[in-house]
Amino acid sequence: MAVHLPRPHRDDVLIAVGGLLGGLLLWGIGLFPRPAGDNGLVLWPPDWAPLLPLVVTAGCELLRRTRPRTALLIGVVMMTADIVTRGNVATVVMFTDLVYAAVLYGTPASARRIPWITGALTVLGAVVPTALWRDPEALLIGLGVGVVGLAPATTGWVVRNHRDAAVAARLRAEQTALLAEMDRTQAVVSERARMARELHDIIANHLSAIAIHSTAALSLDDPDTSRQALGVIRENSVEGLAEMRRLIGILRDSSGDTEPSAAPTLDGLGALLEGARTNGLDVTLDAGHSDTLPAPVELAAYRIVQESLTNALKHARPGRVTVALRQTDGSLDIAVTSPYGDRDGPSAPGSGAGLVGMRERVALLGGTFEAGPKASAEGKIWAVRATLPVAEGEPA
């Protein structure tokens, strides 16, 4: 099975070619680190002998990024071979680069071990010859080992740490940007859902009344009924327009031309129910709650009652609509019931968005919600029930 070596990096090819050409130039002009008769240390004296380590080490440079550990192992063998010949400075320089590359591009284990190994060899290269020969000049052997091995290994370790730190910082920045984008998207979605609920709850009641009374005015040939219907239509149109302007003011920037309106509270239930009676509903209120409800709970309760009355106006049969609020055991219970069944008079179409909005409001506060037809002593009714948690003693 053929083994396909990875393609070398372009810079590695340039390093290999440059080191090989430089070594050939030094060999061609006869510049050797060790003369042939250097105290018998040159075991392989032919002039061509340094070319073998030079060529192989230059070939190892092609693997300095893709196979750094293999390149270093072969480089160690070639460095040993270069020592027993007359030598070539280019071979030594390329070997130091292989040590550097093995630390920088190798595995984390290799990056940790190589500096320790070269450090130990540096100490041994200085201590052992000095102890054996009793000559201070023997310390130069350790110095040479440190320059060839420890120095490039330490440099590679420092550069690798800086590179890893830069990569980690970039990843953290990307993660932070991703989280910020997710938060922004979630905030936009949440705000859009909130504004959709507010728009529906504020406007639907008035538009439903307009639709029902305009249908009645068109279907009944009675001047008094038509006049009464037109009065209700005008009243709801004016109120709906005012509510829409207030909502648009909230959406505008704070340029000074608008002021944020106060959120409706349960104190406004009386006016809300009076408006429902004006629109033709027979509504009764049974309220029993404290005056220290949190503002989010009051807003949610108000909107639930408002939407329930709107649904009763659009869909309920003639009959009594009841609204009940009770605060017990750290929660506010809301119940709105209306007659259920086919109605004879005009009705307004519904999309189901109101029920979705009420369910969302209750879920945001961690409460429970249910809505649907039920049997009662007065017949079949449509019942809306919600329970909103209330923190005891929390000011509104």
C-alpha positions in Angstrom: 0.0 0.0 0.0 1.5 3.3 -1.1 2.1 6.0 1.5 1.3 9.5 0.3 3.3 12.1 2.1 1.6 15.4 2.6 2.6 18.2 0.2 5.3 20.4 1.8 4.6 24.0 2.6 6.1 26.5 0.1 8.2 28.2 2.8 9.6 24.8 3.8 10.7 24.2 0.2 12.4 27.6 0.2 14.2 26.8 3.4 15.3 23.4 2.1 16.6 24.7 -1.2 18.3 27.7 0.5 20.0 25.4 3.1 21.1 23.0 0.4 22.5 25.6 -1.9 24.3 27.4 1.0 25.8 24.1 2.1 27.0 23.3 -1.5 28.5 26.7 -1.7 30.5 26.2 1.5 31.5 22.8 0.4 32.6 24.1 -3.0 34.9 26.7 -1.6 36.3 24.2 0.9 35.1 25.9 4.0 34.9 23.1 6.6 34.5 23.5 10.4 36.9 20.7 11.2 40.2 20.1 9.3 41.0 16.5 8.4 43.7 16.2 11.0 41.8 17.6 14.0 43.2 15.4 16.7 41.8 12.3 15.0 38.2 13.3 15.7 37.3 13.2 12.0 36.4 9.5 11.5 35.1 9.9 7.9 37.7 12.2 6.3 36.7 12.3 2.6 35.8 15.7 1.4 32.5 14.5 -0.1 31.4 12.9 3.2 29.7 16.0 4.5 27.4 16.1 1.5 25.4 13.1 2.7 24.2 14.7 6.0 23.7 18.0 4.1 21.4 16.5 1.4 19.4 14.4 3.9 19.0 17.2 6.4 17.8 19.5 3.5 15.2 16.8 2.6 14.1 16.8 6.3 13.3 20.5 6.0 10.5 19.5 3.6 8.8 17.7 6.5 9.4 20.3 9.2 5.6 21.2 9.3 3.9 18.0 8.2 6.1 15.4 9.9 8.2 17.4 12.4 9.0 14.5 14.8 10.2 12.2 11.9 12.2 15.1 10.4 13.9 15.7 13.8 14.7 12.0 14.4 16.3 11.7 10.9 18.0 15.1 11.6 19.6 13.7 14.8 21.1 10.8 12.9 22.4 13.2 10.2 23.8 15.5 12.8 25.7 12.6 14.3 27.0 11.7 10.9 28.1 15.3 10.3 30.1 15.3 13.5 32.3 12.4 12.3 33.0 14.1 9.0 34.7 17.4 8.3 31.2 19.0 8.7 29.1 21.7 7.1 27.8 24.8 8.9 24.6 24.6 6.7 23.8 21.2 8.1 24.1 22.4 11.7 21.9 25.5 10.9 19.2 23.3 9.3 19.3 20.9 12.3 18.6 23.8 14.7 15.6 24.7 12.5 14.4 21.1 12.7 14.5 21.3 16.6 12.6 24.6 16.5 10.0 23.2 14.1 9.5 20.0 16.1 8.6 22.1 19.2 6.5 24.6 17.2 4.6 22.3 14.9 4.8 19.0 16.7 2.4 17.4 19.2 1.9 19.0 22.6 3.8 16.0 24.2 6.8 16.6 21.9 6.7 20.4 22.6 6.9 19.6 26.3 9.6 16.9 26.1 12.1 18.3 23.6 13.2 21.4 25.7 13.7 19.1 28.7 15.7 16.6 26.7 17.9 19.3 25.1 18.4 20.9 28.5 19.5 17.7 30.0 21.9 17.0 27.1 23.3 20.5 27.5 24.0 19.9 31.2 25.5 16.5 30.5 27.6 17.9 27.6 29.1 20.4 30.0 29.5 18.3 33.2 30.7 14.9 31.9 33.6 16.1 29.6 34.7 18.6 32.3 34.8 15.8 34.9 36.6 13.4 32.7 39.2 15.7 31.2 39.6 18.1 34.1 39.8 20.9 31.5 37.5 24.0 31.8 37.5 24.2 28.0 35.3 21.1 28.0 32.5 23.4 29.1 32.4 24.6 25.5 30.9 21.2 24.5 27.9 21.8 26.7 27.7 25.4 25.3 27.7 24.0 21.7 24.9 21.5 22.6 22.9 24.3 24.2 23.3 26.5 21.1 22.4 23.7 18.7 19.6 22.1 20.7 18.3 24.0 23.8 18.2 27.5 22.3 16.0 26.6 19.3 13.9 24.3 21.4 13.3 27.1 24.0 12.6 29.6 21.2 10.0 27.2 19.6 8.3 26.7 23.0 8.0 30.5 23.5 6.6 31.0 20.0 4.2 28.1 20.4 2.9 29.5 23.7 2.3 32.9 22.1 0.6 31.3 19.1 -1.6 29.1 21.2 -2.5 32.2 23.4 -3.4 34.1 20.2 -5.6 31.3 18.9 -7.3 30.9 22.3 -7.9 34.7 22.4 -9.4 34.6 18.9 -11.6 31.7 19.7 -12.8 33.5 22.8 -13.5 36.6 20.8 -15.5 34.5 18.2 -17.4 32.8 21.0 -18.2 36.1 22.6 -19.3 37.6 19.3 -21.5 34.5 18.7 -23.0 34.7 22.1 -23.6 38.4 21.7 -25.3 37.8 18.4 -27.5 35.1 19.9 -28.4 37.4 22.8 -29.2 40.2 20.3 -31.4 37.9 18.2 -33.2 36.5 21.2 -33.8 40.1 22.5 -35.1 41.1 19.1 -37.4 38.1 19.0 -38.6 38.6 22.6 -39.2 42.3 21.9 -41.1 41.6 18.7 -43.3 39.1 20.6 -43.9 41.6 23.4 -44.9 44.3 20.9 -47.1 41.9 19.1 -48.9 41.1 22.3 -49.3 44.7 23.2 -50.5 45.7 19.8 -53.0 42.9 19.7 -54.3 43.6 23.3 -54.5 47.3 22.8 -56.1 47.5 19.4 -58.1 44.3 19.1 -60.8 45.3 21.6 -61.6 48.6 19.8 -61.5 47.1 16.3 -63.7 44.2 17.3 -66.3 46.6 18.7 -66.1 48.6 15.6 -66.6 45.6 13.4 -69.6 44.2 15.3 -71.4 47.5 15.6 -70.8 48.5 12.0 -72.2 45.1 10.9 -75.2 45.8 13.1 -75.7 49.3 11.7 -75.6 47.9 8.1 -77.9 45.0 8.7 -80.6 46.8 10.7 -82.8 49.4 9.1 -83.4 51.4 12.3 -82.2 55.0 12.6 -82.0 54.9 16.4 -80.0 51.6 16.3 -77.7 52.9 13.6 -77.1 56.2 15.5 -76.3 54.3 18.6 -74.0 51.9 16.7 -72.2 54.9 15.0 -71.7 56.5 18.4 -70.0 53.3 19.7 -67.9 53.1 16.5 -66.8 56.7 16.9 -65.9 56.2 20.6 -63.9 53.1 19.9 -62.2 54.7 16.9 -61.0 57.6 18.9 -59.8 55.4 21.8 -58.1 53.0 19.4 -56.3 55.9 17.6 -55.2 57.3 21.0 -53.8 53.9 22.0 -52.1 53.5 18.7 -50.4 56.9 19.0 -49.3 56.0 22.5 -47.8 52.7 21.2 -46.0 54.4 18.4 -44.6 56.9 20.9 -43.1 54.0 22.8 -41.4 52.7 19.7 -39.9 56.0 18.8 -36.5 57.1 20.0 -36.2 59.4 23.0 -36.0 62.6 21.0 -38.1 64.6 23.5 -41.3 64.7 21.5 -42.9 61.7 23.3 -43.0 60.4 26.8 -43.4 56.7 27.7 -46.9 56.0 28.8 -47.6 54.2 32.1 -48.5 50.6 31.9 -52.1 49.8 32.7 -52.8 48.4 36.2 -55.7 46.7 37.8 -57.0 50.1 39.0 -58.1 50.6 35.5 -60.4 47.5 35.4 -63.4 49.7 36.2 -62.9 51.8 33.1 -62.2 48.7 31.1 -65.4 47.0 32.2 -67.4 50.2 31.6 -66.1 50.2 28.0 -67.1 46.6 27.6 -70.6 47.5 28.8 -70.8 50.3 26.4 -70.0 47.8 23.6 -72.9 45.7 24.7 -71.5 43.2 27.2 -73.2 42.4 30.5 -70.1 42.3 32.7 -69.8 41.8 36.5 -66.5 42.1 38.5 -65.6 40.2 41.6 -62.2 41.5 42.7 -60.3 40.6 45.8 -56.6 41.4 45.7 -54.1 43.6 47.6 -52.7 46.9 46.4 -49.1 45.6 46.5 -49.0 43.5 43.4 -45.8 43.6 41.3 -46.1 45.7 38.1 -45.6 42.7 35.7 -48.3 40.8 37.4 -50.8 43.7 37.2 -50.0 44.3 33.5 -50.4 40.6 32.7 -53.7 40.4 34.7 -55.1 43.5 33.0 -54.2 42.3 29.5 -55.7 38.8 30.2 -59.0 40.4 31.3 -58.9 42.8 28.4 -58.4 40.0 25.8 -61.0 37.8 27.5 -63.6 40.6 27.2 -62.6 41.2 23.6 -63.1 37.5 22.8 -66.5 37.6 24.6 -67.5 40.6 22.5 -66.5 38.8 19.3 -67.8 35.3 20.0 -70.0 34.9 23.1 -73.7 34.4 23.0 -75.9 37.0 24.8 -75.6 36.5 28.6 -73.6 37.5 31.6 -69.8 37.8 31.5 -68.0 37.4 34.9 -64.6 38.6 35.8 -63.1 37.3 39.1 -59.7 38.0 40.7 -58.5 36.4 43.9 -55.1 36.7 45.6 -54.3 33.6 47.8 -51.2 31.7 48.9 -48.7 33.9 47.0 -50.6 33.8 43.7 -53.2 35.8 41.8 -56.1 33.8 40.3 -57.9 35.2 37.3 -61.2 33.7 35.9 -63.3 35.1 33.1 -66.4 33.2 31.9 -68.8 34.0 29.1 -71.7 32.1 27.4 -70.5 29.7 24.8 -72.2 28.7 21.6 -73.4 30.0 18.3 -74.5 33.6 18.4 -77.4 35.1 16.3 -76.0 38.6 15.9 -72.9 39.8 14.1 -69.5 38.5 15.1 -65.9 39.4 14.3 -63.4 36.9 13.0 -60.6 35.6 15.3 -57.1 34.4 14.5 -56.2 32.7 17.8 -53.4 35.2 18.5 -55.2 36.4 21.6 -55.0 33.0 23.3 -51.4 32.7 22.3 -50.6 36.1 23.7 -52.3 35.3 27.1 -50.5 32.0 27.3 -47.1 33.7 26.6 -47.8 36.3 29.3 -48.6 33.7 31.9 -45.6 31.6 30.9 -43.2 34.5 31.2 -44.3 34.9 34.9 -44.1 31.2 35.6 -47.8 30.7 36.0 -50.5 28.4 34.6 -53.1 29.1 32.0 -56.1 27.3 30.5 -58.9 28.3 28.2 -61.8 26.3 26.7 -65.5 25.4 26.8 -66.9 24.0 30.1 -70.3 22.9 31.4 -71.9 25.0 34.2 -75.3 25.4 35.9 -76.1 28.2 33.4 -75.2 26.0 30.5 -72.1 25.7 28.4 -69.5 28.5 29.0 -66.1 29.6 27.8 -63.8 29.8 30.7 -60.4 31.5 30.9 -58.4 30.7 34.0 -54.9 31.9 34.9 -52.7 31.7 38.0 -49.9 34.3 38.3 -47.2 33.8 41.1 -46.9 36.8 43.4 -44.0 37.4 45.7 -45.4 38.3 49.2 -44.8 41.8 50.3 -43.2 43.0 47.0 -44.2 46.5 46.2 -45.9 47.3 42.9 
